[in-house]
Amino acid sequence: MPEMIFRVQWPDGEVYDCYSPSLVVQEHLSVGAAYPVAEFARISRAALTIASDRVAARYGFPCSRAARQIADIDARAARFAGDPAALVRVVTFA
């Protein structure tokens, strides 16, 4: 199963690499696009859940690394919850 990294830039300028055990993220996010933080967290959670479910279907157990990535994205997104104008930009897929 091909895994991937999607690099994003948070509203504070931090560039951060996110892990996915599947390429499904490319179906949900676009390179160069900027998403409101809450929307980015929601989309990432949905895509990473699908990716983890694909791992479970193939190997019999979900991807714990995807679950940790969801939790990390949610924690980072919470820092910007009070700023509705805050955007996360997708830099690249690798």
MARBA-3410 file (N, C-alpha, C, O; in Angstrom, 1 decimal):
94
0.9,-1.2,0.0,0.0,0.0,0.0,0.9,1.2,0.0,1.7,1.4,0.9 ~ 0.7,2.1,-1.0,1.6,3.3,-1.0,1.3,4.3,0.0,0.1,4.7,0.2 ~ 2.3,4.7,0.8,2.1,5.8,1.8,2.5,7.1,1.2,3.2,7.1,0.2 ~ 2.2,8.2,1.8,2.6,9.5,1.3,2.7,10.5,2.5,2.2,10.2,3.6 ~ 3.4,11.5,2.2,3.5,12.7,3.1,2.8,13.8,2.4,3.1,14.1,1.2
2.0,14.6,3.1,1.5,15.8,2.5,2.0,17.0,3.4,1.7,17.0,4.6 ~ 2.7,17.9,2.8,3.3,19.0,3.5,2.3,20.2,3.5,1.8,20.5,2.5 ~ 2.1,20.8,4.7,1.2,21.9,4.8,1.9,23.0,5.6,2.9,22.9,6.3 ~ 1.3,24.2,5.3,1.8,25.4,6.1,0.7,25.9,6.9,-0.4,26.2,6.4 ~ 0.9,26.0,8.2,-0.1,26.4,9.2,-0.1,28.0,9.2,0.8,28.6,8.6
-1.2,28.6,9.7,-1.3,30.0,9.7,-0.2,30.8,10.3,0.1,31.9,9.9 ~ 0.5,30.2,11.2,1.7,30.8,11.9,3.0,30.7,11.0,4.0,31.2,11.5 ~ 2.9,30.1,9.9,4.0,30.0,9.0,4.8,28.6,9.1,5.6,28.3,8.3 ~ 4.4,27.9,10.2,5.1,26.6,10.4,4.8,25.6,9.2,3.6,25.5,8.8 ~ 5.8,25.0,8.6,5.6,24.0,7.6,5.7,22.7,8.3,6.7,22.4,9.0
4.8,21.8,8.0,4.6,20.6,8.8,4.3,19.4,7.8,3.5,19.5,6.9 ~ 5.0,18.3,8.0,4.7,17.1,7.2,3.7,16.2,7.9,3.9,15.8,9.1 ~ 2.7,15.8,7.2,1.7,14.9,7.7,1.8,13.6,6.9,2.1,13.5,5.7 ~ 1.5,12.5,7.6,1.6,11.1,7.1,0.2,10.6,6.7,-0.7,10.8,7.4 ~ 0.2,9.8,5.6,-1.0,9.1,5.3,-0.5,7.7,4.8,0.4,7.6,4.0
-1.2,6.6,5.2,-0.8,5.3,4.7,-1.4,5.0,3.3,-1.2,3.9,2.8 ~ -2.0,6.0,2.7,-2.6,5.8,1.4,-2.6,7.1,0.6,-2.4,8.2,1.2 ~ -2.7,7.0,-0.7,-2.7,8.2,-1.5,-4.1,8.9,-1.6,-4.2,9.9,-2.3 ~ -5.0,8.4,-0.8,-6.4,8.9,-0.8,-6.4,10.4,-0.5,-7.4,11.1,-0.9 ~ -5.5,10.9,0.2,-5.5,12.3,0.6,-5.5,13.2,-0.7,-6.1,14.3,-0.7
-4.9,12.7,-1.7,-4.8,13.5,-3.0,-6.2,13.7,-3.6,-6.4,14.5,-4.4 ~ -7.2,12.8,-3.2,-8.6,12.9,-3.7,-9.3,14.0,-2.8,-10.4,14.3,-3.2 ~ -8.8,14.4,-1.7,-9.5,15.3,-0.8,-8.9,16.7,-0.7,-9.6,17.6,-0.3 ~ -7.6,16.8,-0.9,-6.9,18.1,-0.7,-6.1,18.3,-2.1,-5.8,17.4,-2.8 ~ -5.9,19.6,-2.3,-5.2,20.0,-3.5,-3.9,20.8,-3.2,-4.0,21.7,-2.4
-2.8,20.5,-3.9,-1.6,21.3,-3.7,-1.9,22.7,-4.1,-2.5,23.0,-5.2 ~ -1.4,23.6,-3.3,-1.6,25.0,-3.6,-2.8,25.6,-3.0,-2.9,26.9,-2.9 ~ -3.8,24.8,-2.6,-5.0,25.3,-2.1,-4.8,25.7,-0.6,-4.0,25.1,0.1 ~ -5.6,26.7,-0.2,-5.6,27.1,1.2,-7.0,26.8,1.8,-8.0,27.1,1.2 ~ -7.1,26.2,3.0,-8.3,25.8,3.6,-8.5,26.5,4.9,-7.5,26.6,5.7
-9.7,26.9,5.3,-9.9,27.3,6.7,-9.4,26.2,7.6,-9.7,25.0,7.3 ~ -8.9,26.5,8.7,-8.3,25.5,9.6,-9.3,24.4,10.0,-8.9,23.2,9.9 ~ -10.5,24.8,10.4,-11.5,23.7,10.7,-11.8,22.8,9.6,-12.0,21.6,9.7 ~ -11.9,23.4,8.4,-12.2,22.6,7.2,-11.0,21.7,6.9,-11.2,20.5,6.5 ~ -9.8,22.2,7.0,-8.6,21.3,6.7,-8.6,20.2,7.7,-8.4,19.0,7.3
-8.9,20.4,9.0,-8.9,19.3,10.0,-10.0,18.3,9.6,-9.8,17.1,9.7 ~ -11.2,18.8,9.2,-12.3,17.9,8.9,-12.0,17.0,7.7,-12.2,15.8,7.7 ~ -11.4,17.7,6.6,-11.1,17.0,5.4,-10.0,16.0,5.7,-10.0,14.8,5.3 ~ -9.0,16.4,6.4,-7.8,15.5,6.8,-8.3,14.3,7.6,-7.9,13.2,7.3 ~ -9.2,14.5,8.5,-9.7,13.5,9.4,-10.5,12.5,8.5,-10.3,11.2,8.7
-11.3,12.9,7.6,-12.1,12.1,6.7,-11.1,11.2,5.8,-11.3,10.0,5.7 ~ -10.1,11.9,5.2,-9.2,11.2,4.3,-8.4,10.2,5.0,-8.1,9.1,4.6 ~ -7.9,10.6,6.2,-7.0,9.7,7.0,-7.8,8.5,7.6,-7.3,7.4,7.7 ~ -9.1,8.7,7.8,-9.9,7.6,8.3,-10.1,6.6,7.2,-10.1,5.4,7.4 ~ -10.4,7.1,6.0,-10.5,6.2,4.8,-9.2,5.4,4.6,-9.2,4.2,4.4
-8.1,6.1,4.7,-6.8,5.5,4.5,-6.6,4.4,5.6,-6.1,3.3,5.2 ~ -6.9,4.7,6.8,-6.8,3.7,7.9,-7.7,2.5,7.7,-7.3,1.4,7.9 ~ -8.9,2.8,7.2,-9.8,1.7,6.9,-9.3,0.8,5.8,-9.5,-0.4,5.8 ~ -8.6,1.4,4.8,-8.0,0.6,3.7,-6.9,-0.3,4.3,-6.8,-1.5,3.9 ~ -6.1,0.2,5.2,-5.1,-0.6,5.9,-5.8,-1.8,6.6,-5.4,-2.9,6.6
-6.9,-1.5,7.4,-7.6,-2.5,8.1,-8.2,-3.6,7.2,-8.1,-4.8,7.5 ~ -8.7,-3.2,6.0,-9.2,-4.1,5.1,-8.1,-5.1,4.6,-8.4,-6.2,4.3 ~ -7.0,-4.5,4.4,-5.9,-5.3,3.8,-5.1,-6.1,4.8,-4.8,-7.3,4.6 ~ -4.9,-5.6,6.0,-4.0,-6.2,7.0,-4.8,-6.7,8.3,-4.2,-7.3,9.1 ~ -6.0,-6.3,8.4,-6.8,-6.8,9.6,-6.8,-5.9,10.8,-7.3,-6.2,11.8
-6.1,-4.7,10.7,-6.0,-3.8,11.8,-5.8,-2.4,11.2,-5.2,-2.2,10.2 ~ -6.4,-1.4,11.9,-6.3,0.0,11.4,-4.9,0.5,11.6,-4.1,0.0,12.3 ~ -4.6,1.6,10.9,-3.3,2.2,10.9,-3.2,3.2,12.2,-3.8,4.2,12.2 ~ -2.4,2.8,13.1,-2.2,3.6,14.3,-1.5,4.9,14.0,-1.8,5.9,14.7 ~ -0.7,4.9,13.0,0.0,6.1,12.7,-0.9,7.2,12.1,-0.8,8.4,12.3
-1.9,6.7,11.3,-2.9,7.6,10.8,-3.8,8.2,11.9,-4.1,9.4,11.9 ~ -4.1,7.4,12.9,-4.9,7.8,14.1,-4.1,8.9,14.8,-4.6,9.9,15.3 ~ -2.8,8.7,15.0,-1.9,9.7,15.7,-1.9,11.0,14.8,-1.8,12.1,15.4 ~ -1.8,10.8,13.5,-1.8,12.0,12.6,-3.1,12.8,12.8,-3.0,14.1,12.8 ~ -4.2,12.2,12.8,-5.5,12.8,13.0,-5.5,13.6,14.3,-5.8,14.8,14.4
-5.0,13.0,15.4,-5.0,13.6,16.7,-4.0,14.8,16.7,-4.3,15.9,17.3 ~ -2.9,14.7,16.0,-2.0,15.8,15.9,-2.6,17.0,15.1,-2.4,18.1,15.5 ~ -3.2,16.7,14.0,-3.8,17.8,13.2,-4.9,18.5,14.0,-5.0,19.7,14.0 ~ -5.7,17.7,14.7,-6.8,18.3,15.6,-6.2,19.2,16.7,-6.7,20.3,16.9 ~ -5.1,18.7,17.3,-4.4,19.5,18.3,-3.9,20.8,17.7,-4.0,21.9,18.3
-3.2,20.7,16.6,-2.7,21.9,16.0,-3.8,22.9,15.5,-3.7,24.1,15.7 ~ -4.9,22.3,15.0,-6.0,23.2,14.6,-6.6,23.9,15.7,-7.1,25.0,15.6 ~ -6.6,23.3,16.9,-7.2,23.9,18.1,-6.6,25.2,18.4,-7.2,26.1,19.0 ~ -5.3,25.3,18.1,-4.5,26.6,18.4,-5.1,27.8,17.7,-4.9,28.9,18.1 ~ -5.8,27.5,16.5,-6.3,28.6,15.7,-7.8,28.7,15.7,-8.4,29.4,14.8
-8.4,28.0,16.6,-9.9,27.9,16.6,-10.6,29.3,16.7,-11.7,29.5,16.2 ~ -9.9,30.2,17.4,-10.5,31.5,17.6,-10.3,32.5,16.4,-10.8,33.6,16.5 ~ -9.7,32.0,15.4,-9.4,32.9,14.2,-10.0,32.3,13.0,-9.4,31.5,12.3 ~ -11.2,32.8,12.6,-11.9,32.2,11.4,-11.2,32.5,10.1,-11.6,31.9,9.1 ~ -10.3,33.5,10.1,-9.6,33.8,8.9,-8.3,33.0,8.7,-7.7,33.1,7.7
-8.0,32.1,9.7,-6.8,31.4,9.6,-6.9,30.3,8.6,-7.9,29.6,8.5 ~ -5.8,30.1,7.7,-5.8,29.2,6.6,-4.6,28.2,6.7,-3.6,28.6,7.2 ~ -4.9,27.0,6.3,-3.8,26.0,6.1,-3.6,25.8,4.6,-4.6,25.5,3.9 ~ -2.4,25.9,4.2,-2.1,25.8,2.7,-1.4,24.5,2.5,-0.5,24.1,3.3 ~ -1.8,23.7,1.5,-1.2,22.5,1.1,0.0,22.8,0.2,-0.2,23.4,-0.8
1.2,22.5,0.7,2.4,22.8,-0.1,2.7,21.8,-1.1,3.0,22.1,-2.3 ~ 2.8,20.5,-0.7,3.1,19.5,-1.7,2.7,18.1,-1.2,2.4,17.9,0.0 ~ 2.6,17.2,-2.1,2.5,15.8,-1.8,3.8,15.1,-2.2,4.4,15.4,-3.2 ~ 4.2,14.2,-1.3,5.5,13.4,-1.6,5.3,12.0,-1.3,6.2,11.2,-1.5
END
